[in-house]
Amino acid sequence: MSASLGLPRRGRGRWAGGTYAGRRRRTGWLLVAPAVAALAAVGLFPLVYSLTLSFRQWDLQTPAHPFLGLDNYAQALTDARIWGALQNTLIVVGVGVALQFALGLGLALVMVDELRGKRFVLPLLMLPVMMVPVVVAFTWRLLWDTRYGAINQVLGSLLGREVAIAWLAERPTALFAMVVTEVWQWTPFMFLVLLAGLSNLNPELYDAAALDGAGWWSALRDVTLPGLAPVIAVALLFRALDAFKIFDLVFIFTQGGPGTATESLSWYVYQLGFKFFRMGYAAAVSYLILIGLTVAASLYVGRFVREERA
C-alpha cells in the first residue's frame, strides 16, 4: 500500500503524526475558546470601553457624548481635588505600609524561633487579615466613636479624666484612624510573608556571622535584611498597590469629609462616576491613576532588578 501511494512508510507516519498533533491542537483551542471569550468579555471589554469613554464628554447634561480628545486628561491634571485625594492616599499608603513592614518584621523575627504556644498564637495573629474589610471598617468605626468608643474610654481610664476626641471629625485624626485600622488588619499579611522568607534563610549564614563576632543588630543588617530583600520587595509592592485602592475605610469612616478633606483617589473616582455621573471624566482619572501606578511599579521593579544584578 505504501508503495502504491508513493510514500515511504516512515514518511507516512510523520505525516499522519503531524495531522493528529494538529487536530489535537485545534481541539485544545476549541475547548479553551469559551473560557478565553468569557475572560475577554469580563476583563478586556470593560477596559476598552472605559478607554473610549475617557475621550468623550459622557455625562447627563450632554446626551450626544461628543468626542473631546485629551481634554478630560488635561482637566484631571489641574484638578485640585485629585491632588488633595492623592496626598491623602499617599499618607495612608506610605505611613501604613511602613508600619506594617516594621511590625510584621518584628513579629516574624520573634515567631521564627520555636516558642511555647506558637501553634496557637499564629492563627490568632492571622484573624484580622481574614476578615472582610467592610466588617473591619464598621468594627473600628465603633471603636473610634467619640462618646461610646472603646478607644476614648481606654484613654480616659489611663489619664484619669473623660476623653472625648472626635477622631473621625478632623483630617489629621481621621487619617490617623485609617492608618491604625489598616495597620491592624494588614500587618498579619506582611508578617506571614516575611516569616516564610525568614524560614528559608540558610542558618549557616548566622553561624558564620557569629564566628566573625557579629551581634544581633549586625546579623539583622548584614544577613537577614539582604537575604530577605526579594521577599521584602514583593511584599512592599503588593501591599502598596493594594493600599492605594483604599475605599472601604473612607466610605465607612468619613465619606471623604469633613468636606473633601479625607477623600482618597478611589473615593473621588467613585463620586465622579456614580454621584455626579461624569463617566468620561471618571474614566480619564482612572486611567491616569493606572498609568501612574504602572510607571511607579516599573521603576521600583527595575531598580530592584538592577540592584540584584549588581
N, C-alpha and C positions, 0 to 999 in steps of 0.2 A: 504493500500500500504506500509506504514511504517513497519507494522508487517511482510509482505511478504519479505521485504528486510532485516529484522533482525536488523534494526537500529531504535533507538528511534527518535521521531520527532524532539526534541531539538538537538540531536547529529547531525542529518542530516542537520539542519540549520547551525550549526557551521562549518560542513564540506563544505557545499555549500558556506557559507560566506567566508571561507578561500580560496576556489577556485576562487571566484570572486575578493577577495583582491589581490591574486597572479596574476590574469590576469590583474588587473589594474596596478600593479607594473611593469609587463612586458611591458604593453602598454606605461607606462610613460617612461621607459628606451628606448623603441624604438623611441619615439617621440624626446627625447633629444639626441639620439645617433648621428644624423648628426651634431648638434652643438658641441658635445664633440669631434667628429672626426675632425671637422674644427679647433677647438681650439688646438688640439694636433698637427695637421699638421702645423698650423701657429706658435705656440709657442714652443711646445715640440721638434719637429723635428729639427728646427734650433739650439736649444741648444745642442742636442745630436750630431748633425753633426759637429758643431763647436768644440765640445769637442774632437771628433775623429781627427779633423784637427790639434788640438793643440799638438798632439803627433806625427805628421808627418812633413816632410820637404816638405811643399806644396808651391812651387814657380815655376817660369817659366823656371828655369835652370835645374830642375830635374823632367822630366815628370813622372817618376815612383812613386814619392811621398813616399819615404821609411819611415819606422817607426823609430822614434828617441827616443821614451820613454819620459823622463823628460828633455831632452836636451834643448828644447825650453824654458822651465820654468827656468832652471839654467842659460841660457844665458840672459833671461829677468831680472833676479835678479842682474846681473852685468852690465846691460846696463846703461851707464851714461846718455843717453838721456831720459830714463824713469825716473830716479831720478830727472833730471832737470825739466822735464814736471810735475812730482809730486809736486815739490817745487812751481812752478808757479800756479798749480791748488790749492794747499793748501793756498797760499797767497790770491788768489781771493776768495776762499770759506770762509776762516777764517775772513779776514777783511770785505768782502762784507756782509756776513750773520750777523756779529756782528753789523755793521752799520744799516743794515735793521731792526734788532731787536730793537736797541736803538731808531731809528726814528719812527718805527712802534708803539712801546710802547708809545712814547711821543705823537704821533698823536692820539692814542686810548684814552689816558688819557684826552686829550683835547676834543675829539669828543664824549666821553661817556656822557657828560653833555648836557643838552638842550641848543643849541646855535642858534642864528638867522642865517638863511641861511644854516642850516645843511643839509637840503634835497637837496640843490643844490651843496654843497661842496663835499658830499660823492661820487656822480657819477663822478665828475671831478678827485677826488683822485684815482678812480678805472680805469681811462682810460689807464695808462701805462701798467698795468698787462693784459689788454685785447688786447693789440697789439701783432702782430706776432713778435717773436724775431728777425727774419731776417729784418723786416721793422725797428725795433728799432735800429739794428746794422747799417743799411745804413744811417738812420737819424743821429745818433750820430757820424758816421764817417764824415759826412759833418760838424757837429759842431766842431769836433776836427781837422779839416783841418788846415794846417799851415798858408796858405795865405788868404783863404776866410772863414775860420771857425768863427762862431759867438763867440766862447769862447775866442779866441785870440783878437777878435775885442772888446769884453767887457772888457777884461783885459787891452787892450791898452787905452780904454776910461777912466778907473779908474786910471791908472798910468800916463796918460798924455803923453805917448810915444808909438811908434809902438812895438807890441809884436808879435814875430814870433816863438813861441815854436813848435818844431816838436814833437807833443805829441805821435805819433804812430811810431816814428823812433828809440826810445831808450827803453830798457827794463823797467826801473823804471816808466817812464811817460806812456808807453803803458799799463802796469799793472794797474797803477793809473786810466787811462781812462776806462779800463774794469771794475774796481771796481765801479767807479762812475756810469757807464752805468747800471751795474747790480743793484746797489742800487736804481737808478731812476725807473727801471722797476718793481722790486720785493718788494720794501718797501710797496706798497699798499696791497700786499698779506699778509704780516706779520701784517700790520695794521688791516686788516679785521678780521683775526683770533683772534688777541688779543682783538679787540673791542667786538667780540662775547663773549669771555671769561669774559671780564670786565662787560658786561651787565648781566651776570648770577651770579655775586657775590652778596652775601647777604648784603643789605645796613645796617642791624642791626650790622654787624661787625664793620663798620665805626663809628656808633653811640657809640658802646661800647668803641672803641679806643679813641674817642673824650672825653668821660667821664673820661677816665684814663689820660687825658691830652696829648695825642699823637698829634704831629703836622703832617704836610703834609708828610714830609720825613719819619717819624716813621710809619705812616699809610701805606705808599708805601712799606716800608721794611718789616713790620710785618703782614700786612693784604693783600695788593694787590698781591705782588710777591708770597707769599706762596699759596694764593688762585688760582693764575694763573699758578702754577707750572706744572700741567699736560698739559695745553694748550701750555705753553712755550716749554715744552719738545717735543711735537708733532710738533709744528711749526718749531723749530730749526732743528729737524731731517729731516722733509720733504724738507726744503729749502736747507740744507746742501747736501743731496743726489742729489737734482735736480741741484744745482750749481756745483757739482762735475763733471757733464756731459758737462760743458761749451765747446761749439764748435762754435756756430754762431759768437760770437764776435771775436774769434781768426781767423776764416775764413774770415770775412769781414774786420776786422781791420788790421791785420798784416800777416796772413797766417803763423804764427809761427816765423816771423822774428823780428828783423834782424838775419839772420841765423836761429838758433833754440832757440833764447833767450826767446821767449814768447809762445812757443807751450804748449798746455795742453795735458793731457793724452788722451783725446778723439781725439784731432787733430793728435797726434802721431800714435795712432792705425789706424786712417783713412789713414794716409800716408803709413804706413806699408802695409795695405791691398789693397788699391786702387791706389797707386802710385808706390810702389816697388813690389806689388803683392806677398808679403811674407805672404800668408794667414795662414799658420800654426803658424808662429811666432806671427802674429797679434792676432790669436785666443788664444794663450797661454798668451799673455799680457792682453787680455780682461778678461780671467778667473782669473788671478792674481788680477786684479782690483776688480772683483766681489767678490773674497774671502776676500780681504782686507776690502771692504765696508761692507760685511756681518758680519765679525768679529767685526768691529768698531761699527756698529749699534747694534749688540747683546750686546756688553759690555755696550754701552750707555743706552739701554733699561733696561738691567739687573740692572745697578746701580740705575736708576731712580725707578725701582720697589722696590729695597731694601730700598731706602730712603723713599718711600711711606709707606712701611710696618712698618718701624721704627717709 
